[in-house]
């Protein structure tokens, strides 16, 4: 079962690419410049004015709601527009890439925005379809034999697979990312040699950007995967609840994330290469095809 989910994703994506000569990949949109809690400008009042003393709760209200037309309000609106745009990112209109940005200087996400990204990803049709394919592969290989075969066995494998995805992402990309002030997104490199980009993509699972702009260990992702694997012992068969099986599931999810990052990092290059080959093929066919003589 180790890497069936992303193996299925690669197979689906390559099938779409190879069967549609004129397919167009939707590139990853520019990064979200998402601010954390906006800061309001200090209001100045004249000394001695009867209206100079604010109500006891006015400071918190001011910091939470910037004045209309202020730079903070404009930035908040721009951030929301970018967030809405990022939540529509897909490869070939199928594979959701909501948690990806190519802007290395993207501002940090607020806690609300991290949870919004998680729920949007978890409720998208893509993980449901991917889990369905993965469950079919597991059933064909008779993984988790205690689940049995037939419709019931498939339903149990699908339910376990999607719950793994949901729990791991909830803990890693929302709960822990918010508590530890880490950015749950993958920051696409996009330039450089193949080796440096491949290492960058693989390192994204254990090294991340923090909300303060620095980079450091990705505790939220690794801990979230392991905690999610521990939670999975509540619904996996008794034979698969050992310490070794639990650790294997946790690190398997981490390995799947590495494969996913590699696909996202190099997918635009694969699409450009495919389109260039198709254009060259059409050009050769155009040259080799004789022009019919004019009709008398």
VOBA-1610 file (N, C-alpha, C; in pm, whole numbers, padded with zeros to 5 digits, always signed):
BEGIN
Unk+00082-00120+00000Unk+00000+00000+00000Unk+00085+00124+00000Unk+00217+00105+00010Unk+00305+00215+00047Unk+00279+00344-00027Unk+00286+00346-00157Unk+00276+00472-00230Unk+00163+00467-00333Unk+00061+00392-00304Unk-00044+00373-00404Unk-00117+00501-00436Unk-00133+00590-00338Unk-00212+00709-00363Unk-00147+00799-00466Unk-00017+00831-00446Unk+00047+00920-00543Unk+00084+00846-00670Unk+00104+00716-00662Unk+00121+00639-00785Unk-00004+00651-00871Unk-00120+00641-00808Unk-00245+00657-00882Unk-00257+00798-00938Unk-00214+00898-00861Unk-00222+01036-00908Unk-00136+01056-01032Unk-00015+01001-01030Unk+00073+01016-01145Unk+00014+00947-01267Unk-00044+00828-01245Unk-00103+00756-01358Unk-00219+00834-01419Unk-00304+00891-01333Unk-00418+00969-01382Unk-00368+01090-01461Unk-00270+01162-01405Unk-00221+01284-01469Unk-00154+01253-01602Unk-00070+01149-01605Unk-00002+01115-01730Unk-00101+01066-01835Unk-00205+00999-01792Unk-00307+00955-01887Unk-00372+01074-01956Unk-00406+01175-01876Unk-00466+01297-01933Unk-00370+01365-02027Unk-00243+01373-01986Unk-00143+01441-02068Unk-00122+01371-02202Unk-00109+01239-02198Unk-00074+01166-02318Unk-00191+01143-02412Unk-00312+01152-02360Unk-00428+01130-02446Unk-00484+01258-02504Unk-00433+01373-02463Unk-00482+01501-02513Unk-00364+01581-02566Unk-00336+01575-02697Unk-00219+01643-02751Unk-00220+01792-02727Unk-00335+01852-02721Unk-00341+01996-02706Unk-00378+02036-02565Unk-00358+01945-02469Unk-00395+01977-02331Unk-00310+02091-02280Unk-00371+02168-02195Unk-00303+02282-02138Unk-00303+02268-01986Unk-00186+02274-01927Unk-00181+02270-01781Unk-00210+02408-01728Unk-00288+02412-01621Unk-00313+02538-01555Unk-00198+02563-01461Unk-00116+02663-01486Unk+00001+02683-01402Unk-00040+02724-01262Unk+00053+02703-01171Unk+00028+02747-01034Unk+00019+02898-01033Unk-00084+02949-00972Unk-00105+03093-00972Unk+00001+03162-00888Unk+00017+03293-00907Unk+00111+03365-00822Unk+00077+03346-00677Unk+00176+03363-00593Unk+00160+03331-00451Unk+00056+03419-00385Unk+00007+03370-00276Unk-00087+03446-00197Unk-00010+03544-00109Unk-00032+03669-00125Unk+00026+03766-00034Unk-00071+03785+00080Unk-00074+03687+00168Unk-00174+03685+00272Unk-00117+03737+00402Unk-00169+03845+00454Unk-00117+03897+00580Unk-00177+03822+00696Unk-00110+03833+00810Unk-00168+03783+00933Unk-00269+03886+00980Unk-00302+03888+01106Unk-00404+03980+01155Unk-00363+04122+01121Unk-00444+04198+01043Unk-00405+04333+01002Unk-00396+04426+01121Unk-00305+04522+01112Unk-00285+04620+01217Unk-00347+04753+01175Unk-00419+04812+01262Unk-00488+04937+01231Unk-00397+05054+01260Unk-00418+05163+01189Unk-00343+05284+01215Unk-00393+05349+01343Unk-00300+05411+01416Unk-00336+05474+01543Unk-00417+05599+01518Unk-00532+05610+01582Unk-00615+05727+01567Unk-00565+05837+01660Unk-00554+05958+01610Unk-00508+06070+01689Unk-00626+06158+01725Unk-00630+06195+01847Unk-00736+06285+01894Unk-00672+06398+01972Unk-00737+06508+01973Unk-00683+06623+02043Unk-00699+06606+02193Unk-00596+06648+02274Unk-00605+06635+02419Unk-00722+06715+02473Unk-00788+06658+02570Unk-00897+06729+02635Unk-01028+06720+02562Unk-01028+06664+02445Unk-01153+06653+02371Unk-01243+06553+02440Unk-01372+06581+02451Unk-01462+06488+02520Unk-01475+06355+02449Unk-01440+06349+02323Unk-01449+06223+02250Unk-01315+06153+02239Unk-01209+06208+02307Unk-01076+06151+02293Unk-01062+06019+02366Unk-01137+05999+02474Unk-01126+05876+02552Unk-01209+05767+02486Unk-01147+05660+02437Unk-01223+05555+02369Unk-01295+05468+02470Unk-01392+05394+02418Unk-01463+05297+02501Unk-01365+05190+02544Unk-01392+05115+02652Unk-01298+05016+02703Unk-01258+04912+02600Unk-01344+04882+02504Unk-01314+04779+02406Unk-01277+04835+02270Unk-01255+04966+02260Unk-01232+05027+02128Unk-01099+04987+02068Unk-00994+04959+02152Unk-00864+04924+02097Unk-00872+04794+02020Unk-00937+04693+02077Unk-00946+04566+02008Unk-01029+04577+01883Unk-01135+04660+01888Unk-01216+04677+01769Unk-01137+04746+01659Unk-01054+04844+01699Unk-00977+04917+01599Unk-00876+04827+01531Unk-00805+04740+01610Unk-00704+04654+01552Unk-00764+04547+01463Unk-00889+04509+01491Unk-00952+04404+01413Unk-01017+04457+01288Unk-01051+04585+01285Unk-01122+04641+01170Unk-01053+04769+01126Unk-00959+04762+01031Unk-00891+04882+00982Unk-00989+04977+00915Unk-00957+05105+00922Unk-01043+05205+00861Unk-01053+05182+00712Unk-01170+05209+00657Unk-01192+05191+00515Unk-01097+05279+00436Unk-01035+05224+00334Unk-00944+05299+00250Unk-00802+05304+00302Unk-00774+05247+00420Unk-00640+05247+00475Unk-00554+05144+00402Unk-00420+05157+00411Unk-00333+05057+00346Unk-00359+04916+00397Unk-00389+04903+00528Unk-00416+04770+00582Unk-00542+04710+00522Unk-00645+04794+00503Unk-00768+04744+00444Unk-00747+04705+00298Unk-00670+04786+00225Unk-00641+04753+00086Unk-00563+04622+00076Unk-00467+04603+00169Unk-00389+04480+00169Unk-00475+04359+00203Unk-00570+04378+00295Unk-00659+04269+00332Unk-00745+04227+00213Unk-00797+04325+00140Unk-00879+04294+00024Unk-00798+04223-00083Unk-00675+04271-00105Unk-00589+04207-00205Unk-00556+04063-00165Unk-00530+04045-00034Unk-00500+03911+00015Unk-00618+03817-00006Unk-00739+03865+00018Unk-00856+03781+00000Unk-00876+03745-00147Unk-00850+03840-00236Unk-00859+03813-00379Unk-00759+03705-00420Unk-00637+03715-00368Unk-00534+03616-00401Unk-00570+03479-00344Unk-00627+03479-00224Unk-00668+03353-00163Unk-00776+03285-00246Unk-00877+03362-00286Unk-00984+03306-00369Unk-00928+03251-00501Unk-00827+03319-00555Unk-00766+03274-00679Unk-00688+03145-00659Unk-00614+03136-00548Unk-00534+03017-00521Unk-00622+02896-00499Unk-00741+02917-00443Unk-00830+02806-00415Unk-00895+02748-00541Unk-00857+02800-00658Unk-00904+02744-00785Unk-00790+02685-00867Unk-00671+02678-00808Unk-00555+02625-00883Unk-00569+02475-00905Unk-00545+02433-01029Unk-00550+02291-01063Unk-00451+02263-01176Unk-00408+02140-01182Unk-00331+02090-01296Unk-00428+02018-01386Unk-00438+02064-01512Unk-00531+02009-01609Unk-00676+02017-01561Unk-00704+02109-01472Unk-00840+02123-01423Unk-00885+02007-01336Unk-00792+01919-01295Unk-00828+01800-01217Unk-00756+01799-01083Unk-00625+01799-01087Unk-00544+01784-00965Unk-00537+01916-00891Unk-00595+01920-00771Unk-00597+02043-00691Unk-00458+02073-00636Unk-00415+02199-00652Unk-00286+02244-00597Unk-00309+02370-00514Unk-00407+02363-00425Unk-00444+02479-00346Unk-00332+02522-00251Unk-00255+02427-00202Unk-00151+02456-00103Unk-00014+02477-00168Unk-00013+02533-00287Unk+00112+02556-00359Unk+00123+02702-00399Unk+00243+02757-00387Unk+00269+02892-00433Unk+00410+02898-00489Unk+00431+02983-00589Unk+00565+03002-00645Unk+00627+03133-00600Unk+00565+03199-00504Unk+00616+03326-00451Unk+00691+03299-00322Unk+00823+03304-00327Unk+00903+03276-00208Unk+00884+03383-00101Unk+00833+03501-00139Unk+00814+03611-00045Unk+00669+03626-00002Unk+00590+03523-00020Unk+00449+03531+00018Unk+00436+03559+00167Unk+00343+03648+00200Unk+00319+03680+00340Unk+00252+03562+00411Unk+00267+03553+00542Unk+00213+03438+00615Unk+00061+03435+00615Unk+00007+03316+00630Unk-00137+03296+00639Unk-00181+03313+00782Unk-00299+03366+00800Unk-00358+03372+00933Unk-00410+03233+00969Unk-00442+03214+01094Unk-00498+03086+01137Unk-00626+03054+01061Unk-00711+03153+01044Unk-00836+03132+00971Unk-00807+03085+00828Unk-00707+03145+00763Unk-00676+03109+00625Unk-00616+02969+00615Unk-00539+02927+00715Unk-00483+02792+00715Unk-00595+02689+00724Unk-00692+02716+00810Unk-00805+02623+00821Unk-00891+02626+00694Unk-00902+02742+00632Unk-00980+02752+00509Unk-00915+02670+00398Unk-00782+02679+00387Unk-00711+02599+00288Unk-00730+02450+00313Unk-00723+02411+00440Unk-00740+02270+00472Unk-00879+02220+00434Unk-00984+02291+00476Unk-01119+02244+00449Unk-01150+02246+00299Unk-01096+02344+00227Unk-01117+02346+00083Unk-01051+02226+00017Unk-00929+02192+00062Unk-00859+02077+00006Unk-00929+01947+00041Unk-00973+01935+00166Unk-01034+01810+00213Unk-01170+01784+00150Unk-01241+01889+00112Unk-01374+01873+00055Unk-01375+01874-00097Unk-01257+01888-00159Unk-01248+01890-00304Unk-01268+01749-00360Unk-01325+01734-00479Unk-01344+01600-00538Unk-01213+01525-00561Unk-01101+01596-00576Unk-00974+01530-00609Unk-00933+01426-00506Unk-00925+01456-00374Unk-00886+01350-00280Unk-00985+01235-00273Unk-01114+01262-00297Unk-01212+01154-00298Unk-01184+01056-00413Unk-01158+01113-00532Unk-01129+01028-00649Unk-00997+00955-00633Unk-00896+01026-00581Unk-00765+00964-00564Unk-00772+00851-00463Unk-00847+00871-00355Unk-00864+00765-00255Unk-00939+00647-00313Unk-01034+00673-00403Unk-01109+00565-00466Unk-01017+00475-00549Unk-00925+00537-00624Unk-00830+00458-00703Unk-00735+00382-00611Unk-00686+00451-00506Unk-00595+00388-00412Unk-00660+00269-00342Unk-00786+00284-00303Unk-00858+00174-00238Unk-00874+00056-00332Unk-00896+00084-00460Unk-00906-00025-00557Unk-00776-00101-00571Unk-00663-00027-00570Unk-00533-00094-00578Unk-00508-00177-00453Unk-00542-00121-00335Unk-00525-00196-00211Unk-00609-00323-00211Unk-00731-00314-00264Unk-00817-00432-00266Unk-00762-00537-00363Unk-00711-00493-00475Unk-00653-00587-00571Unk-00531-00658-00511Unk-00455-00586-00428Unk-00339-00644-00362Unk-00376-00714-00231Unk-00503-00707-00194Unk-00553-00764-00069Unk-00481-00707+00053Unk-00451-00577+00048Unk-00398-00511+00166Unk-00506-00507+00273Unk-00465-00515+00398Unk-00559-00522+00510Unk-00661-00634+00486Unk-00615-00758+00482Unk-00704-00870+00449Unk-00824-00883+00542Unk-00813-00831+00665Unk-00925-00840+00758Unk-01047-00762+00708Unk-01026-00669+00617Unk-01139-00594+00560Unk-01222-00681+00464Unk-01161-00788+00414Unk-01232-00874+00321Unk-01236-00817+00180Unk-01319-00879+00095Unk-01332-00835-00043Unk-01475-00788-00068Unk-01510-00770-00194Unk-01644-00725-00226Unk-01664-00577-00196Unk-01789-00534-00204Unk-01824-00393-00183Unk-01790-00349-00042Unk-01819-00435+00056Unk-01792-00398+00195Unk-01643-00378+00219Unk-01561-00469+00167Unk-01417-00455+00184Unk-01364-00329+00117Unk-01416-00299-00003Unk-01373-00178-00074Unk-01415-00053+00005Unk-01536-00052+00056Unk-01584+00064+00132Unk-01498+00088+00256Unk-01458-00019+00323Unk-01374-00004+00442Unk-01236+00052+00404Unk-01181+00003+00294Unk-01049+00053+00251Unk-01059+00200+00208Unk-01167+00235+00138Unk-01184+00374+00096Unk-01202+00464+00218Unk-01284+00422+00312Unk-01307+00502+00432Unk-01180+00521+00513Unk-01101+00414+00526Unk-00976+00425+00601Unk-00878+00517+00529Unk-00871+00504+00396Unk-00778+00588+00320Unk-00812+00735+00328Unk-00942+00767+00314Unk-00977+00908+00318Unk-00963+00964+00460Unk-00994+00884+00560Unk-00977+00929+00698Unk-00830+00955+00728Unk-00741+00872+00674Unk-00597+00898+00687Unk-00562+01036+00632Unk-00612+01061+00510Unk-00583+01190+00445Unk-00639+01306+00527Unk-00764+01295+00569Unk-00831+01403+00640Unk-00762+01431+00773Unk-00735+01327+00850Unk-00675+01346+00982Unk-00534+01401+00973Unk-00453+01344+00885Unk-00316+01392+00872Unk-00308+01537+00829Unk-00394+01576+00735Unk-00393+01715+00689Unk-00451+01810+00793Unk-00554+01766+00864Unk-00610+01850+00970Unk-00505+01880+01076Unk-00435+01776+01121Unk-00335+01796+01226Unk-00213+01872+01174Unk-00163+01833+01056Unk-00040+01892+01007Unk-00055+02029+00945Unk-00158+02047+00860Unk-00171+02171+00783Unk-00258+02277+00850Unk-00331+02239+00953Unk-00419+02336+01019Unk-00385+02352+01166Unk-00402+02245+01244Unk-00385+02256+01389Unk-00241+02288+01427Unk-00148+02199+01390Unk-00009+02220+01429Unk+00054+02337+01355Unk+00019+02355+01228Unk+00074+02468+01153Unk+00035+02601+01217Unk-00085+02607+01274Unk-00129+02729+01341Unk-00060+02745+01476Unk-00051+02636+01552Unk+00011+02644+01685Unk+00160+02673+01676Unk+00228+02614+01579Unk+00373+02628+01567Unk+00413+02742+01474Unk+00314+02813+01420Unk+00342+02928+01332Unk+00424+02887+01210Unk+00383+02778+01145Unk+00449+02731+01025Unk+00356+02742+00905Unk+00414+02765+00788Unk+00335+02779+00666Unk+00312+02641+00605Unk+00186+02600+00585Unk+00158+02466+00534Unk+00175+02451+00383Unk+00208+02559+00315Unk+00216+02552+00169Unk+00350+02500+00120Unk+00348+02446-00003Unk+00471+02411-00072Unk+00513+02529-00158Unk+00634+02578-00138Unk+00685+02693-00214Unk+00763+02641-00334Unk+00701+02649-00449Unk+00759+02597-00572Unk+00885+02675-00609Unk+00991+02603-00646Unk+01117+02668-00684Unk+01111+02715-00828Unk+01085+02624-00922Unk+01060+02663-01060Unk+01182+02692-01144Unk+01298+02719-01084Unk+01420+02749-01159Unk+01536+02671-01100Unk+01646+02663-01177Unk+01764+02593-01130Unk+01778+02458-01198Unk+01880+02385-01158Unk+01907+02254-01217Unk+01804+02152-01168Unk+01800+02040-01239Unk+01707+01934-01202Unk+01735+01884-01060Unk+01863+01867-01028Unk+01899+01813-00897Unk+01858+01908-00785Unk+01888+02036-00801Unk+01854+02131-00694Unk+01703+02142-00676Unk+01629+02137-00786Unk+01483+02144-00774Unk+01425+02018-00713Unk+01481+01902-00749Unk+01434+01776-00692Unk+01462+01772-00542Unk+01581+01818-00502Unk+01613+01821-00360Unk+01526+01922-00286Unk+01496+02034-00351Unk+01410+02134-00290Unk+01270+02077-00267Unk+01217+02008-00366Unk+01083+01951-00354Unk+01079+01845-00244Unk+01181+01760-00239Unk+01184+01656-00135Unk+01200+01717+00003Unk+01278+01822+00012Unk+01301+01885+00142Unk+01182+01960+00197Unk+01085+01990+00111Unk+00968+02064+00158Unk+00887+01990+00263Unk+00900+01859+00271Unk+00825+01783+00370Unk+00887+01794+00509Unk+01015+01830+00517Unk+01082+01838+00646Unk+01139+01978+00674Unk+01124+02071+00579Unk+01179+02206+00594Unk+01076+02302+00539Unk+01040+02402+00614Unk+00930+02489+00572Unk+00957+02634+00610Unk+00874+02720+00553Unk+00879+02861+00587Unk+00792+02886+00709Unk+00837+02974+00796Unk+00762+03006+00917Unk+00690+03138+00899Unk+00594+03163+00986Unk+00515+03285+00973Unk+00598+03411+00992Unk+00713+03401+01058Unk+00798+03519+01077Unk+00894+03541+00961Unk+00883+03460+00854Unk+00965+03477+00735Unk+01091+03393+00733Unk+01127+03329+00843Unk+01245+03243+00846Unk+01208+03102+00800Unk+01311+03019+00782Unk+01290+02880+00742Unk+01345+02787+00848Unk+01282+02672+00867Unk+01326+02579+00969Unk+01259+02444+00954Unk+01283+02352+01048Unk+01224+02217+01041Unk+01072+02222+01033Unk+01018+02134+00952Unk+00872+02128+00933Unk+00812+02033+01036Unk+00809+02080+01161Unk+00757+01996+01269Unk+00610+01962+01247Unk+00533+02058+01198Unk+00388+02037+01183Unk+00360+01922+01087Unk+00432+01915+00975Unk+00405+01811+00877Unk+00445+01673+00930Unk+00567+01661+00982Unk+00615+01531+01029Unk+00533+01484+01149Unk+00512+01571+01246Unk+00435+01533+01364Unk+00290+01505+01328Unk+00235+01581+01235Unk+00097+01559+01193Unk+00078+01423+01129Unk+00176+01382+01045Unk+00168+01250+00982Unk+00174+01137+01084Unk+00265+01151+01182Unk+00279+01047+01284Unk+00157+01043+01376Unk+00106+01159+01412Unk-00013+01164+01496Unk-00134+01108+01422Unk-00143+01139+01293Unk-00253+01085+01214Unk-00246+00933+01205Unk-00122+00879+01193Unk-00106+00734+01189Unk-00147+00672+01322Unk-00118+00740+01432Unk-00158+00689+01563Unk-00310+00687+01576Unk-00375+00793+01526Unk-00521+00798+01531Unk-00583+00687+01445Unk-00515+00650+01338Unk-00570+00549+01248Unk-00584+00413+01314Unk-00517+00392+01426Unk-00531+00265+01498Unk-00672+00247+01553Unk-00751+00353+01552Unk-00888+00342+01598Unk-00975+00266+01500Unk-00938+00264+01371Unk-01025+00201+01271Unk-00955+00097+01184Unk-00823+00081+01193Unk-00757-00024+01118Unk-00771-00158+01190Unk-00762-00270+01117Unk-00772-00402+01182Unk-00667-00420+01290Unk-00697-00505+01387Unk-00608-00525+01502Unk-00469-00568+01458Unk-00460-00648+01352Unk-00330-00697+01306Unk-00242-00586+01251Unk-00301-00472+01219Unk-00225-00360+01161Unk-00208-00245+01260Unk-00222-00272+01388Unk-00208-00167+01490Unk-00077-00175+01567Unk+00017-00247+01517Unk+00145-00258+01585Unk+00223-00128+01573Unk+00325-00116+01655Unk+00409+00004+01649Unk+00475+00017+01512Unk+00523-00094+01460Unk+00588-00090+01329Unk+00493-00049+01219Unk+00371-00103+01220Unk+00272-00067+01118Unk+00233+00080+01131Unk+00220+00127+01254Unk+00182+00267+01275Unk+00289+00361+01222Unk+00416+00333+01254Unk+00525+00416+01204Unk+00534+00409+01052Unk+00510+00289+00997Unk+00515+00276+00851Unk+00409+00363+00785Unk+00288+00365+00841Unk+00183+00449+00783Unk+00221+00596+00792Unk+00278+00637+00906Unk+00316+00778+00922Unk+00421+00820+00822Unk+00525+00739+00806Unk+00632+00774+00714Unk+00590+00753+00568Unk+00493+00664+00546Unk+00441+00646+00410Unk+00373+00774+00363Unk+00295+00837+00451Unk+00229+00963+00415Unk+00334+01069+00384Unk+00443+01071+00460Unk+00552+01166+00433Unk+00614+01139+00296Unk+00634+01012+00263Unk+00690+00976+00132Unk+00594+01016+00020Unk+00464+00998+00044Unk+00366+01039-00056Unk+00372+01190-00078Unk+00393+01265+00029Unk+00404+01410+00017Unk+00526+01450-00067Unk+00634+01375-00052Unk+00754+01402-00133Unk+00723+01381-00281Unk+00657+01270-00313Unk+00622+01243-00453Unk+00530+01353-00506Unk+00433+01394-00424Unk+00342+01500-00466Unk+00416+01630-00494Unk+00512+01665-00410Unk+00590+01787-00432Unk+00672+01778-00559Unk+00728+01660-00586Unk+00806+01643-00709Unk+00717+01660-00832Unk+00597+01602-00826Unk+00504+01616-00939Unk+00469+01762-00962Unk+00435+01833-00854Unk+00397+01973-00866Unk+00513+02058-00915Unk+00634+02029-00868Unk+00751+02107-00907Unk+00783+02094-01055Unk+00774+01971-01108Unk+00818+01947-01247Unk+00703+01934-01346Unk+00580+01940-01298Unk+00469+01925-01391Unk+00469+02031-01501Unk+00490+02159-01471Unk+00494+02258-01580Unk+00599+02225-01684Unk+00714+02171-01643Unk+00819+02134-01738Unk+00773+02017-01826Unk+00704+01921-01765Unk+00654+01807-01842Unk+00554+01852-01947Unk+00468+01946-01908Unk+00368+01994-02002Unk+00433+02071-02117Unk+00530+02159-02083Unk+00599+02234-02188Unk+00672+02140-02283Unk+00738+02036-02229Unk+00808+01939-02314Unk+00710+01866-02405Unk+00596+01826-02350Unk+00496+01754-02430Unk+00440+01844-02541Unk+00410+01968-02510Unk+00355+02059-02610Unk+00458+02091-02718Unk+00587+02102-02679Unk+00690+02127-02779Unk+00703+02009-02874Unk+00699+01886-02820Unk+00706+01768-02905Unk+00586+01759-02999Unk+00469+01794-02948Unk+00350+01791-03033Unk+00361+01894-03145Unk+00413+02014-03111Unk+00428+02118-03212Unk+00528+02074-03319Unk+00639+02012-03276Unk+00738+01963-03373Unk+00678+01854-03462Unk+00598+01767-03402Unk+00535+01660-03480Unk+00439+01717-03583Unk+00358+01815-03543Unk+00265+01877-03637Unk+00339+01952-03746Unk+00453+02014-03711Unk+00531+02085-03813Unk+00588+01988-03915Unk+00639+01874-03868Unk+00692+01774-03963Unk+00582+01720-04052Unk+00466+01695-03996Unk+00355+01645-04077Unk+00313+01748-04181Unk+00319+01875-04143Unk+00282+01980-04237Unk+00380+01989-04353Unk+00511+01965-04325Unk+00612+01972-04430Unk+00601+01851-04523Unk+00576+01734-04462Unk+00575+01613-04541Unk+00446+01595-04620Unk+00341+01660-04583Unk+00214+01646-04652Unk+00218+01728-04781Unk+00207+01664-04900Unk+00215+01740-05026Unk+00090+01828-05043Unk+00114+01942-05104Unk+00004+02033-05130Unk-00071+01986-05253Unk-00203+01967-05244Unk-00279+01917-05361Unk-00277+02020-05473Unk-00272+01973-05597Unk-00270+02067-05711Unk-00402+02142-05719Unk-00398+02261-05776Unk-00524+02339-05788Unk-00619+02271-05887Unk-00745+02281-05855Unk-00847+02224-05943Unk-00866+02310-06067Unk-00879+02244-06185Unk-00897+02323-06309Unk-01035+02390-06309
//
